[in-house]
Amino acid sequence: MEDVFPEPEPFRIPIEDVLDLHTIPPRDMRAVVEEYLVEARKAGFLALRIIHGRGIGVQREMVRKVLARTEGILDYRDAPPEAGGRGATVVTLRP
């Protein structure tokens, strides 16, 4: 008997200087952020903004744990208020 619910095909997220995690299921966030960082470097970006939302800070901490162990990250911090404040992290990549 065929699978009633086949595994969904992976989809490509366009690589831009902003990644909004609001549409990503929590179970997939770590992998998405890791892959995004790899692809953003390949695309030549030096500054990124990852939008994780304010909430209680769980997603923010997950993003920052990934950033802390990723080579090529020069700096990361809360975005300025007009760019999301504590709901987003700005990242500077090494050239």
C-alpha positions in Angstrom: 0.0 0.0 0.0 1.3 3.5 -0.9 2.1 6.0 1.7 -1.0 8.1 2.3 1.1 11.1 3.5 4.4 11.0 1.6 7.4 13.0 2.9 7.1 16.6 1.6 9.7 17.7 -0.9 12.2 20.2 0.6 11.8 23.7 -0.6 14.4 26.4 -1.2 14.3 29.6 0.8 15.6 32.5 -1.2 18.9 33.7 0.2 18.6 37.4 1.2 20.1 39.5 3.9 17.1 38.9 6.2 15.8 35.5 7.4 12.3 35.5 9.0 11.9 32.4 11.1 8.2 33.0 11.9 7.1 30.5 9.2 9.6 27.8 10.1 8.4 25.0 12.4 10.4 25.0 15.7 11.8 21.5 15.0 13.4 22.7 11.8 14.8 26.1 13.0 18.3 25.0 13.9 18.9 23.3 10.6 17.4 26.2 8.7 19.6 28.7 10.4 22.7 26.6 9.9 22.0 26.2 6.2 21.1 29.8 5.8 24.4 30.9 7.3 26.3 28.7 4.8 24.3 29.9 1.9 24.5 33.6 2.9 28.3 33.4 3.1 28.4 31.8 -0.4 26.2 34.6 -1.7 28.7 37.1 -0.3 26.6 38.8 2.4 28.6 40.4 5.2 25.6 41.6 7.3 22.5 39.7 8.1 19.3 40.0 10.2 17.6 36.9 11.6 14.1 37.6 12.8 13.1 35.2 15.6 10.5 37.1 17.4 10.4 38.4 21.0 8.4 35.8 22.9 10.1 34.3 25.9 13.5 34.1 24.2 13.7 30.4 23.3 14.2 30.9 19.6 16.5 33.9 20.2 18.8 31.6 22.3 18.7 28.8 19.7 19.8 31.3 17.0 22.6 32.6 19.2 23.8 29.1 20.1 24.1 28.4 16.4 25.9 31.7 15.8 28.3 31.1 18.7 29.5 27.8 17.2 29.6 28.9 13.5 32.9 29.8 12.0 33.1 33.1 10.1 30.8 35.1 12.5 32.5 38.3 13.5 29.7 39.6 15.8 26.0 39.3 16.6 23.6 41.3 18.8 20.1 42.6 19.2 18.9 44.5 16.2 18.3 48.3 16.6 14.7 49.1 17.7 13.6 50.1 14.2 14.8 46.7 12.8 13.1 44.5 15.4 15.0 45.1 18.7 15.1 42.0 20.8 13.0 40.2 18.2 15.8 40.0 15.7 19.5 39.4 15.8 21.9 41.3 13.5 25.0 39.3 12.4 28.2 40.5 10.9 30.2 37.9 8.9 33.9 37.9 8.4 34.9 39.0 4.8 
